[in-house]
Amino acid sequence: MSLPRLCMLMVGALALAAVLAVTLGETSFSLQQYGQALFQPSSAPAEVLWTIRAPRVVVAALVGAALGMAGATLQGLLRNPLADPGVLGVSAVSGLGAAFAISAGLAVLPGAIELSALAGALVAGALVVIVAARFREPEALILFGVALSAFGGALTALVFNLSRSPVATAEMLAWLMGSVANRDLTDALRALVPMALGAALCLRAGAGLRMLTLGEEAARMSALPMTRLRVYAVAGSALLTGAAVAASGVIGFVGLAAPHLVRALVKDDPKRILWPAALAGALLVVLADLAARMIPTEQELKLGVVTALFGAPAFALLAWRAARSWRS
């Protein structure tokens, strides 16, 4: 399937999912009320649809797109189908930044938690970029990312342990579980700038990712600046992941699953998969957020919980298939 046609199909599916996510929810409306929402901007149904649900869908789509593209980039860079944005430790350190801001009482300042999360992601991304520029082997990058993720998780647990406020502890836990509830268009615009920069870097690295499929030796002999393209890939993935975590908290498994939904349709080309993976990630998160709102529970499920419930079995299936291919 050609790339433009695939992207158009994905955009159509995403648009349909967005319409469903805006029109459906815990509060149901009649046809007359939907008409009021369309033609009477000051009506109560319009307030629910356009002020509460629509911005939430926009943020969910942006977060999913960022995680999907970051996952596809890292899978191409590390040549590992089980890689996802959390493998570099960016998510863990970004979550640490948010947890520290909440524990320090900065939640009363607008945007303080999001900026702290993004700052943590940038610090982690800078460290990973240094490693990527120094070492060519993907194994070294994976090992450093695992160590950084474990260290970030340990420091986050320490923040929890030292927190004296039960309210702050509950708020940290709720934020780290991930959600796009109560988000508005300001949150979307705030996330859009680092996401756009990260996407541009990942797309710039696409040629290098394609060359890596031929092997390390062939990539080294090519005329492409492979070291620079690796840095672009790592920095772009870090920016995308950090902006996503800053906007919604930690959302797992999207970056892992989204590229696999479209990989066969682009013939496993790590350059052509970037946009389809972003659209698949947006579709996954919009649908997961709709499921979080529609599942009948006393308290709305967190988005990160829903993606983990569906993503963990998918990860197990991918690992099983990978193990079978390695044995054969």
Secondary structure as GFF3:
##gff-version 3
##sequence-region A 1 328
A	DSSP	alpha_helix	3	23	.	.	.	ID=ss1
A	DSSP	alpha_helix	31	39	.	.	.	ID=ss2
A	DSSP	alpha_helix	44	46	.	.	.	ID=ss3
A	DSSP	pi_helix	47	53	.	.	.	ID=ss4
A	DSSP	alpha_helix	54	78	.	.	.	ID=ss5
A	DSSP	three_ten_helix	85	88	.	.	.	ID=ss6
A	DSSP	alpha_helix	90	103	.	.	.	ID=ss7
A	DSSP	three_ten_helix	106	108	.	.	.	ID=ss8
A	DSSP	alpha_helix	112	134	.	.	.	ID=ss9
A	DSSP	alpha_helix	138	162	.	.	.	ID=ss10
A	DSSP	alpha_helix	166	176	.	.	.	ID=ss11
A	DSSP	alpha_helix	185	204	.	.	.	ID=ss12
A	DSSP	alpha_helix	206	212	.	.	.	ID=ss13
A	DSSP	alpha_helix	216	221	.	.	.	ID=ss14
A	DSSP	alpha_helix	226	248	.	.	.	ID=ss15
A	DSSP	alpha_helix	254	262	.	.	.	ID=ss16
A	DSSP	three_ten_helix	263	266	.	.	.	ID=ss17
A	DSSP	alpha_helix	274	294	.	.	.	ID=ss18
A	DSSP	alpha_helix	303	327	.	.	.	ID=ss19
###
